[in-house]
Amino acid sequence: MLHIEPKDVTVPEFHKLLLGGVAPRPIALVSTLSKDGRPNLSPYSFFNAFGANPPIIAFSPARRGRDASLKDTYNNLIDTKECVVQAVTYSMVEQISLASSEYPSDVDEFIKSGLTPIKSDIVKPYRVEESPFQMECKLLEIKSYGEKGGSANLAVCEVLKLHIKNEVMKDGNIEPNLIDLVARMSANYYCRANGESIFVVEKPGSNIGVGFDNIPEFIKHSEIYSANDLAKFAGISSIPTIEEVKKFKTELEKESFQINLSLEKDFFEYQNLNDYKRMLKISLLLLSKNKDDKKYLEYTAKCALQNNDKEFAWKTALLQNII
């Protein structure tokens, strides 16, 4: 591993590495007004939400790296104590990149970027019509952490009102594939939160997992299960008993599946279809021919885990103990 202290490299070098590891970062598209009413619009990827009661967000209009000067967003916040913070979507990302240009203070980034200003309901800065998620905010405080180039200025804001477009909502939630957000990576890289890049991780909630220490050694030492797979095993609240596993096997044997004679080929075809129930049926048939080859059970359990069927995965994995 590399071992780097800030004193050992230049600020730009440390900044580059920091942003490469602290990623992907959501982008705050921040709209402000100067004290004499000039609009300003600029994106910031040092940004996140930190509470809901009251709703708190924060972002950092850090000092410019080249000369440590303060940005217009910072100055406007100090003067007016208001802003609107918008989400950035894939359809507007090039316009956002354009808005990040360091235009003079008297230049309106709405005009330069082609984004559309619309009136807010509570605060004076404009909202961005193209963004499907807009937050009207008041500044609570700015914490400054230095006066050198790249020094942070943490703007802590309270959200006064949300504006969310109906087309990104589904069943009361903002649906990731509908809002199509982008996030910032290092250098010129971005990340699109859409399609196959979105996946589900079940939260433990009140369910207390058994933990890695209770996973049987033959499961932990498998060459097929990944660390993520083992964590899913560890996340179940109770491990199935041998009696439950035997009952599971008996019930499975009662079910009828149409299977061709090429068992191994069928197995991997069903794996591609995420049909772990047929995979298990074939696994048992293959084991009847060679009881030492239990990798098919492990592949089946892994497939069940990937489809968040932890109980099925556990019972499949534990079949190794009764076959």
ABEGO torsion letter per residue (X at the ends): XBBBBAAABBAAAAAAAAAAABOBBBBBBBBBBBAAGBBBBBBBABBBBAEAOBBBBBBBBBBBAAAGBBBAAAAAAAAAGBBBBBBBBAAAAAAAAAAABBBBAABBAAAAAGBBBBBBAABABBBBAABABBBBBBBABBBBAEABBGBBBBBBBBBABBBBBAAABBGGBBBAAAAGBBBBBBEABBBBBBEAABBBBBBAEABBBAEAAABBAAAAABAABBAAAAAAAAABABBBBAAAAAAAAAAAAABBBBBBABAAAAAAAAAAAGBAAAAAAAAAAAAAABAABAAAAAAAAAAAAAAGBAAAAAAAAAAAAAX
